[in-house]
């Protein structure tokens, strides 16, 4: 896990990374959010294509998952653990976290479909 403090427009942001999934602490949810209920007693936060592994939060009593404008957000009320089969667990502290997926793009492969994960609040 990596924890980074990034200066963004005058504000310090905390970023936590677990594999290709990253979490950016933010001040608020966007106005139009859709609540996503847990499936099978947990929230799936990011699934690696082809591997069948998923980043999950099993503590559904202390967090809620939301979607807005193509981004996932997790609202954490008490510290929760995010787990994945190939990575060490990370702890998210209380607050609102935007979830993103780092994408790897091969600039020399014309068939690699690049999807930009723009940073927006």
C-alpha positions in Angstrom: 0.0 0.0 0.0 1.1 3.5 -0.7 -0.1 6.6 1.0 0.6 9.9 -0.7 -0.2 13.5 0.2 -0.7 15.5 -3.0 -1.1 19.2 -3.3 -4.0 19.8 -5.6 -5.3 23.3 -6.2 -4.1 24.5 -2.8 -5.6 21.5 -1.0 -3.7 18.6 0.4 -5.3 15.3 -0.7 -4.6 11.9 0.8 -4.3 9.0 -1.7 -4.2 5.4 -0.8 -3.2 2.7 -3.4 -3.9 -1.0 -3.4 -2.7 -2.5 -6.7 -4.4 -0.8 -9.6 -7.2 0.7 -7.4 -6.6 4.0 -5.7 -8.6 6.0 -3.1 -8.6 9.8 -3.0 -10.0 11.5 0.1 -12.5 14.2 -0.9 -14.6 16.8 0.9 -18.1 15.8 -0.4 -20.1 13.6 -2.7 -21.3 15.0 -6.0 -24.9 16.3 -5.9 -26.3 13.5 -8.1 -25.3 10.2 -6.5 -26.8 6.8 -6.7 -26.6 4.5 -3.6 -25.3 1.0 -4.6 -26.4 -1.7 -2.2 -24.0 -4.4 -1.1 -23.9 -7.7 -3.1 -23.4 -10.9 -1.2 -22.8 -9.0 2.0 -19.9 -6.8 0.7 -19.1 -3.9 -1.7 -17.1 -4.7 -4.8 -14.8 -1.7 -5.4 -12.8 -2.8 -8.5 -12.5 -6.0 -10.3 -9.4 -6.9 -12.3 -10.4 -8.1 -15.8 -9.6 -11.7 -16.5 -8.3 -12.5 -13.0 -11.6 -12.8 -11.2 -10.1 -11.0 -8.2 -11.8 -8.0 -6.6 -11.1 -5.2 -4.2 -13.8 -5.5 -1.6 -15.1 -3.9 1.6 -16.9 -6.5 3.8 -17.8 -4.0 6.5 -21.1 -2.8 5.1 -22.3 -1.5 8.5 -19.6 1.2 8.6 -19.5 2.2 4.9 -21.8 3.0 2.0 -21.0 2.8 -1.7 -22.2 5.4 -4.2 -21.9 6.1 -8.0 -21.8 9.5 -9.7 -20.8 10.4 -13.2 -19.0 7.1 -13.8 -17.0 7.3 -10.5 -17.4 5.2 -7.4 -17.4 6.8 -3.9 -17.2 5.1 -0.6 -18.5 6.9 2.5 -16.7 5.5 5.6 -18.2 6.1 9.0 -15.7 4.0 11.1 -12.4 2.7 9.8 -12.9 -0.1 7.3 -10.5 -2.6 5.7 -10.2 -3.0 2.0 -9.1 -6.5 1.0 -7.8 -8.2 -2.2 -6.4 -11.6 -2.8 -3.1 -10.4 -4.1 -2.4 -7.3 -1.9 -2.1 -6.5 1.8 -5.3 -5.0 3.3 -5.5 -1.2 3.6 -7.5 0.8 6.1 -9.7 3.7 5.0 -10.4 6.2 7.8 -13.7 7.9 8.1 -14.6 10.3 5.3 -15.5 10.3 1.7 -13.2 8.5 -0.8 -13.3 8.6 -4.6 -12.3 5.3 -6.1 -10.3 5.2 -9.3 -8.5 2.6 -11.3 -5.0 3.2 -12.7 -4.9 2.1 -16.3 -1.8 0.9 -18.1 -1.6 1.9 -21.7 0.8 0.7 -24.3 1.5 3.7 -26.6 3.1 1.4 -29.2 0.1 -0.9 -29.5 -2.5 0.6 -31.8 -5.2 -1.9 -30.5 -4.8 -1.0 -26.9 -7.9 1.0 -25.9 -6.9 3.8 -23.6 -9.5 5.0 -21.2 -8.6 8.2 -19.3 -9.6 8.2 -15.7 -9.9 11.9 -15.3 -9.6 13.4 -11.8 -12.8 15.2 -11.0 -14.7 16.1 -7.8 
